Amino acid sequence: MRLKICGLTQQENIQALIALQPDYMGFIFHPGSPRYMAHQLNPEDVHQIPSSIIKTGVFVNAGIIDIMRTIERYKLDAVQLHGNETPEFCGLLHQRTIVIKSFGIDEDFEFATLSDYESVCHYFLFDTATPQHGGSGKCFDLRLLQNAAIRKPFFLSGGIDASILENADQLAALNVFGLDINSRFETAPGIKNTNSVQQFTQQLSDLQKHALCTE
């Protein structure tokens, strides 16, 4: 299971987290977010991240030209689209980079919507539905995914903390591709508690080793 650490804003914090070898690091380019990074990190800070970590830019209803310029400036490997982006919009980016499309999940979500995005996204991300396009720190009911026909690898987001690993069997049954952690591991918006992330990383690693041993 992959690990994505999202909402990073400080170079020293990033360097400490690199040592934990996450699979993805996320940077929010939405000005409305308390984790908006554009005024806190230089492009060179992002360039220095090892190529083994997928550098992901998070956007909310941004224009295609702005996204492409940001990809080039920060040398991003992937984009995460958290707004009302259409399948056609995703398709334009799919030709140039890895596309992760986020969907806010609640009891009213229509999973049939996903079929229009399958061919133009590499991954889905399921977050808790909020007017602020995520970042609420709240979890949604994973049971909502159980009967959905999800044919793309997907990340889970929204209030993820160590307690999610208590549902290991449920995560395995859902075939979760990755976990996206953010606010539950912060000392302040955009600043991650390295010790907490390290503990979670170790727990996740131990869980996966146990799963391999019992197969």
Wavefront OBJ file of the C-alpha trace (Angstrom):
o trace
v 0.000 0.000 0.000
v 1.439 3.381 -1.025
v 1.822 6.340 1.315
v 1.218 9.938 0.266
v 2.034 12.822 2.576
v 0.083 15.883 1.502
v 0.001 19.573 2.338
v 3.715 20.247 2.802
v 4.929 23.825 3.094
v 8.370 23.959 4.749
v 11.697 22.855 3.312
v 13.173 21.568 6.592
v 10.040 19.541 7.293
v 10.181 18.070 3.783
v 13.813 17.030 4.233
v 13.003 15.245 7.486
v 10.094 13.407 5.846
v 12.170 12.370 2.828
v 14.169 10.139 5.175
v 10.961 8.145 5.801
v 10.744 7.341 2.071
v 7.085 8.055 1.331
v 5.873 7.148 -2.143
v 4.232 10.530 -2.836
v 4.564 14.071 -1.528
v 1.728 16.511 -2.143
v 1.917 20.283 -2.544
v -1.237 22.364 -2.542
v -1.451 25.093 -5.179
v -4.961 26.213 -4.213
v -4.788 29.743 -2.732
v -7.832 29.082 -0.553
v -6.068 26.348 1.399
v -4.292 26.985 4.731
v -1.594 24.706 3.262
v -1.077 26.805 0.135
v 2.616 26.430 -0.560
v 3.452 28.818 -3.375
v 4.615 31.648 -1.085
v 6.537 29.344 1.278
v 8.512 27.002 -0.976
v 10.796 27.814 -3.883
v 10.757 25.574 -6.965
v 14.294 24.494 -6.028
v 12.977 23.113 -2.724
v 10.731 20.767 -4.677
v 13.373 19.958 -7.305
v 15.620 18.542 -4.564
v 13.157 15.793 -3.662
v 14.520 12.396 -4.806
v 13.076 10.971 -8.005
v 11.865 7.925 -6.050
v 9.174 10.151 -4.502
v 6.359 11.251 -6.813
v 5.966 15.020 -6.498
v 2.269 15.818 -6.732
v 0.636 19.204 -7.243
v -2.871 19.605 -5.832
v -5.199 21.942 -7.745
v -8.815 23.059 -7.372
v -10.540 24.236 -10.560
v -7.326 25.788 -11.888
v -6.890 26.583 -15.580
v -5.050 24.175 -17.838
v -2.348 26.731 -18.695
v -1.701 27.540 -15.034
v -1.416 23.845 -14.195
v 0.972 23.141 -17.052
v 3.164 26.101 -16.100
v 3.247 24.912 -12.488
v 4.184 21.390 -13.569
v 7.117 22.769 -15.522
v 8.216 25.273 -12.893
v 8.197 22.792 -9.999
v 9.038 19.699 -12.082
v 5.970 17.867 -10.787
v 5.442 14.196 -11.565
v 1.679 14.123 -10.977
v -1.361 16.334 -10.507
v -4.224 15.817 -8.087
v -7.446 17.511 -9.174
v -9.715 18.362 -6.256
v -12.393 20.471 -7.910
v -15.125 20.036 -10.500
v -12.752 19.121 -13.326
v -14.474 17.358 -16.220
v -13.322 14.138 -17.869
v -12.316 16.203 -20.891
v -10.135 18.422 -18.716
v -8.519 15.396 -17.087
v -7.875 13.946 -20.537
v -5.812 16.964 -21.551
v -3.508 16.443 -18.565
v -3.515 12.660 -18.882
v -1.485 13.066 -22.063
v 1.273 14.912 -20.163
v 1.458 13.621 -16.584
v 0.030 11.294 -13.936
v -3.529 12.337 -13.071
v -5.157 11.656 -9.698
v -8.810 12.735 -9.628
v -10.335 13.387 -6.230
v -13.989 12.786 -5.396
v -15.794 13.895 -2.236
v -17.652 10.940 -0.784
v -20.868 10.994 1.214
v -24.111 9.037 1.176
v -25.320 10.956 -1.890
v -22.288 10.320 -4.087
v -23.115 8.705 -7.430
v -20.422 6.127 -8.095
v -21.627 5.783 -11.677
v -19.884 9.140 -12.233
v -16.523 7.383 -12.011
v -16.968 5.528 -15.304
v -16.548 8.768 -17.278
v -13.131 9.321 -15.680
v -11.650 5.843 -15.926
v -9.842 6.325 -19.226
v -8.472 9.800 -18.418
v -7.116 9.274 -14.887
v -4.384 7.052 -13.564
v -5.782 6.976 -10.035
v -8.817 8.072 -8.067
v -8.710 9.609 -4.597
v -11.707 9.392 -2.279
v -11.948 12.173 0.284
v -14.677 13.303 2.672
v -17.163 15.551 0.874
v -16.844 19.159 2.075
v -17.595 22.588 0.577
v -13.868 23.355 0.942
v -12.806 20.530 -1.434
v -11.144 18.463 1.275
v -8.814 19.302 4.123
v -11.547 18.826 6.724
v -9.703 16.216 8.794
v -12.951 14.236 8.874
v -13.386 10.608 7.826
v -16.124 9.193 5.642
v -17.728 5.801 6.126
v -15.621 3.253 4.246
v -18.678 1.037 3.931
v -19.870 3.410 1.213
v -17.159 1.940 -1.043
v -17.977 -1.713 -0.443
v -20.582 -2.193 -3.149
v -19.142 0.309 -5.629
v -17.674 -0.998 -8.873
v -14.329 0.824 -8.689
v -12.072 -0.178 -11.558
v -9.144 2.172 -10.953
v -6.530 2.038 -8.186
v -7.466 4.569 -5.535
v -6.157 6.483 -2.533
v -8.100 7.011 0.677
v -8.032 10.485 2.190
v -9.943 12.491 4.771
v -8.981 12.314 8.434
v -6.578 9.421 7.957
v -4.617 8.576 11.100
v -3.165 5.460 12.733
v -6.632 4.133 13.576
v -7.203 3.343 9.887
v -4.754 0.460 10.243
v -7.097 -1.193 12.732
v -9.316 -1.844 9.698
v -6.630 -3.791 7.837
v -9.036 -6.475 6.661
v -11.424 -3.845 5.309
v -8.601 -2.034 3.497
v -7.498 -5.323 1.949
v -11.048 -6.184 0.901
v -11.390 -2.786 -0.773
v -8.007 -3.247 -2.475
v -6.862 0.226 -1.418
v -3.873 1.418 -3.454
v -2.673 4.133 -1.106
v -3.318 6.237 1.991
v -3.157 10.020 1.859
v -2.246 11.584 5.208
v -2.416 15.242 6.103
v -4.045 17.164 8.951
v -4.088 14.399 11.580
v -0.273 14.389 11.517
v 0.274 18.131 11.851
v 1.568 20.437 14.534
v 0.213 23.372 12.490
v -1.308 23.637 8.994
v 1.360 22.554 6.517
v 3.829 21.309 9.137
v 3.932 17.561 9.787
v 4.940 15.909 13.046
v 7.833 13.803 11.799
v 7.711 11.431 14.771
v 4.015 10.713 14.248
v 4.548 10.124 10.544
v 7.499 7.847 11.300
v 5.397 5.762 13.694
v 2.621 5.484 11.123
v 5.083 4.529 8.403
v 6.494 1.762 10.594
v 3.017 0.498 11.482
v 2.048 0.425 7.823
v 5.251 -1.418 6.918
v 4.735 -3.980 9.693
v 1.152 -4.537 8.601
v 2.166 -5.177 5.020
v 4.947 -7.571 6.060
v 2.445 -9.492 8.182
v 0.034 -9.685 5.247
v 2.773 -11.149 3.036
v 3.674 -13.728 5.652
v 0.087 -14.920 5.969
v -0.623 -15.215 2.241
l 1 2 3 4 5 6 7 8 9 10 11 12 13 14 15 16 17 18 19 20 21 22 23 24 25 26 27 28 29 30 31 32 33 34 35 36 37 38 39 40 41 42 43 44 45 46 47 48 49 50 51 52 53 54 55 56 57 58 59 60 61 62 63 64 65 66 67 68 69 70 71 72 73 74 75 76 77 78 79 80 81 82 83 84 85 86 87 88 89 90 91 92 93 94 95 96 97 98 99 100 101 102 103 104 105 106 107 108 109 110 111 112 113 114 115 116 117 118 119 120 121 122 123 124 125 126 127 128 129 130 131 132 133 134 135 136 137 138 139 140 141 142 143 144 145 146 147 148 149 150 151 152 153 154 155 156 157 158 159 160 161 162 163 164 165 166 167 168 169 170 171 172 173 174 175 176 177 178 179 180 181 182 183 184 185 186 187 188 189 190 191 192 193 194 195 196 197 198 199 200 201 202 203 204 205 206 207 208 209 210 211 212 213 214 215
